[in-house]
Amino acid sequence: MYPPKFDYYRANSLSEAFSLMQEHGGAKVIAGGHSLIPSLKLRLADPGALIDIGRIGELKGITANGNSTRIGALTTHAIVAAAKNLPQGLTEAAGWIGDPQVRNRGTVGGNIAHADPASDLPTVFTALGATINLTGPGGERSVAAQDFFTGLFETALQEGELVSSIDVPTNGGGSAYAKLFNPASRYAVVGCAAQVKVENGVCSAASVAVGGLTSHATKANAVEAALLGKPLNEATIAAAAAQISQDLGDDVMGDLHASADYRRSIAPIYVAQALTAAASRAG
Ligand SMILES: Cc1cc2nc3c(=O)[nH]c(=O)nc-3n(C[C@H](O)[C@H](O)[C@H](O)COP(=O)(O)OP(=O)(O)OC[C@H]3O[C@@H](n4cnc5c(N)ncnc54)[C@H](O)[C@@H]3O)c2cc1C
């Protein structure tokens, strides 16, 4: 299918991007194009003008800073997958996104700005307690990942703002990501990210999130509560993973890939898988 006609502008700096966005109201920014171009071809979007931010150097790269690592919005999934200074749950999730072409073109900022409920990174950033940094003509503000994803393809981004970077804590313990993927696209039918700390043989901190199940990444508070103070063995992990039904409530989505009942029934399996791997990495 052909996309609707659009004008194309390239921004070489953030300030140029903001002026172009102001000049062309209703325009969309394009980064890797791996969600936007399909949306145009399916006529789900018709913005009239595209502003290419893909060459803005200040939005690229990964920088470690104490107990946190900053990922520029234009960093590709392939670069994140190969990074050494990021939690393993994030690097493995990035390595399982799509195929090599998607990982070499798709960007972290585009992935989270698009906020597809089947995307992997919203789930991982929510579990890792990441902070999303947004920049607009008036300056920068930061939003916790848990509050950034607000609904189906909806985020806290406001008109005229861009995702500039993501700060990921690197002192949270062992982390892992597990997913049942769609065999055609690799998007998550069900995905779970988990991070745990183990002290004196018991779980002293746990953060778990699931994706693919509801309109946006869901923090699994009941699962987390069931882990605290327990040794992380097969029995306690299975009992905690079963709590995911409480966290999901009645809002599980079904579509042509999997019914809501199927997703709900397999969710504990992927929660347990992610927790088991995270626990072994936490020592
Ligand atoms: C075949 C295929 C398989 C895929 N499989 C997976 C998968 O398994 N898991 C997964 O998570 N994803 C998957 N994806 C999506 C992929 O991860 C893309 O990286 C992501 O969806 C969009 O990133 P992008 O850089 O291509 O963004 P674009 O397509 O350029 O933009 C997407 C949206 O975000 C906006 N945007 C882009 N950058 C910014 C920014 N910095 N600030 C504000 N808004 C911005 C754009 O205006 C647009 O609305 C797949 C995509 C394809 C085509």
The ligand as an SDF file (V2000), in Angstrom:
LIG
                    3D

 53 58  0  0  0  0  0  0  0  0999 V2000
    8.1050   -6.0780   11.4300 C   0  0  0  0  0  0  0  0  0  0  0  0
    8.2050   -5.3590   12.7390 C   0  0  0  0  0  0  0  0  0  0  0  0
    8.3770   -6.0850   13.8960 C   0  0  0  0  0  0  0  0  0  0  0  0
    8.4770   -5.4280   15.1220 C   0  0  0  0  0  0  0  0  0  0  0  0
    8.6270   -6.1940   16.2460 N   0  0  0  0  0  0  0  0  0  0  0  0
    8.6840   -5.5840   17.4530 C   0  0  0  0  0  0  0  0  0  0  0  0
    8.8380   -6.3500   18.6480 C   0  0  0  0  0  0  0  0  0  0  0  0
    8.9960   -7.5570   18.6370 O   0  0  0  0  0  0  0  0  0  0  0  0
    8.8680   -5.6630   19.8220 N   0  0  0  0  0  0  0  0  0  0  0  0
    8.7610   -4.2960   19.8880 C   0  0  0  0  0  0  0  0  0  0  0  0
    8.7950   -3.7380   20.9900 O   0  0  0  0  0  0  0  0  0  0  0  0
    8.6370   -3.5630   18.7790 N   0  0  0  0  0  0  0  0  0  0  0  0
    8.5900   -4.1610   17.5600 C   0  0  0  0  0  0  0  0  0  0  0  0
    8.4870   -3.3990   16.4240 N   0  0  0  0  0  0  0  0  0  0  0  0
    8.4500   -1.9100   16.5190 C   0  0  0  0  0  0  0  0  0  0  0  0
    9.8840   -1.3510   16.5550 C   0  0  0  0  0  0  0  0  0  0  0  0
   10.3850   -1.6410   17.8240 O   0  0  0  0  0  0  0  0  0  0  0  0
   10.0420    0.1900   16.3690 C   0  0  0  0  0  0  0  0  0  0  0  0
   11.2770    0.5700   16.8910 O   0  0  0  0  0  0  0  0  0  0  0  0
    9.1520    1.0580   17.1410 C   0  0  0  0  0  0  0  0  0  0  0  0
    7.8500    0.6410   17.0570 O   0  0  0  0  0  0  0  0  0  0  0  0
    9.1540    2.5130   16.6180 C   0  0  0  0  0  0  0  0  0  0  0  0
   10.4320    3.0490   16.6150 O   0  0  0  0  0  0  0  0  0  0  0  0
   10.8680    3.9620   15.3880 P   0  0  0  0  0  0  0  0  0  0  0  0
   12.1450    4.5830   15.7510 O   0  0  0  0  0  0  0  0  0  0  0  0
   10.8180    3.1590   14.1400 O   0  0  0  0  0  0  0  0  0  0  0  0
    9.7210    5.0880   15.4150 O   0  0  0  0  0  0  0  0  0  0  0  0
    8.8960    5.7630   14.2250 P   0  0  0  0  0  0  0  0  0  0  0  0
    8.1590    4.7090   13.4610 O   0  0  0  0  0  0  0  0  0  0  0  0
    9.7480    6.6820   13.4700 O   0  0  0  0  0  0  0  0  0  0  0  0
    7.8710    6.6250   15.0970 O   0  0  0  0  0  0  0  0  0  0  0  0
    6.8410    5.9860   15.8540 C   0  0  0  0  0  0  0  0  0  0  0  0
    6.0050    7.0660   16.5580 C   0  0  0  0  0  0  0  0  0  0  0  0
    6.7650    7.6920   17.5880 O   0  0  0  0  0  0  0  0  0  0  0  0
    6.9360    9.0990   17.3320 C   0  0  0  0  0  0  0  0  0  0  0  0
    8.3140    9.3820   17.7140 N   0  0  0  0  0  0  0  0  0  0  0  0
    9.4550    8.7910   17.2410 C   0  0  0  0  0  0  0  0  0  0  0  0
   10.5290    9.2250   17.9170 N   0  0  0  0  0  0  0  0  0  0  0  0
   10.0650   10.1190   18.8420 C   0  0  0  0  0  0  0  0  0  0  0  0
   10.6880   10.8970   19.8560 C   0  0  0  0  0  0  0  0  0  0  0  0
   12.0140   10.8580   20.1120 N   0  0  0  0  0  0  0  0  0  0  0  0
    9.9030   11.6890   20.6300 N   0  0  0  0  0  0  0  0  0  0  0  0
    8.5650   11.7420   20.4350 C   0  0  0  0  0  0  0  0  0  0  0  0
    7.9080   11.0220   19.4880 N   0  0  0  0  0  0  0  0  0  0  0  0
    8.6540   10.2200   18.7010 C   0  0  0  0  0  0  0  0  0  0  0  0
    6.6090    9.2830   15.8540 C   0  0  0  0  0  0  0  0  0  0  0  0
    6.0860   10.5710   15.5920 O   0  0  0  0  0  0  0  0  0  0  0  0
    5.5640    8.2080   15.6320 C   0  0  0  0  0  0  0  0  0  0  0  0
    4.2940    8.6550   16.0830 O   0  0  0  0  0  0  0  0  0  0  0  0
    8.4040   -4.0160   15.1880 C   0  0  0  0  0  0  0  0  0  0  0  0
    8.2330   -3.2670   14.0120 C   0  0  0  0  0  0  0  0  0  0  0  0
    8.1390   -3.9300   12.7990 C   0  0  0  0  0  0  0  0  0  0  0  0
    7.9680   -3.1180   11.5550 C   0  0  0  0  0  0  0  0  0  0  0  0
  1  2  1  0
  2  3  1  0
  2 52  2  0
  3  4  2  0
  4  5  1  0
  4 50  1  0
  5  6  2  0
  6  7  1  0
  6 13  1  0
  7  8  2  0
  7  9  1  0
  9 10  1  0
 10 11  2  0
 10 12  1  0
 12 13  2  0
 13 14  1  0
 14 15  1  0
 14 50  1  0
 15 16  1  0
 16 17  1  0
 16 18  1  0
 18 19  1  0
 18 20  1  0
 20 21  1  0
 20 22  1  0
 22 23  1  0
 23 24  1  0
 24 25  2  0
 24 26  1  0
 24 27  1  0
 27 28  1  0
 28 29  2  0
 28 30  1  0
 28 31  1  0
 31 32  1  0
 32 33  1  0
 33 34  1  0
 33 48  1  0
 34 35  1  0
 35 36  1  0
 35 46  1  0
 36 37  1  0
 36 45  1  0
 37 38  2  0
 38 39  1  0
 39 40  1  0
 39 45  2  0
 40 41  1  0
 40 42  2  0
 42 43  1  0
 43 44  2  0
 44 45  1  0
 46 47  1  0
 46 48  1  0
 48 49  1  0
 50 51  2  0
 51 52  1  0
 52 53  1  0
M  END
$$$$
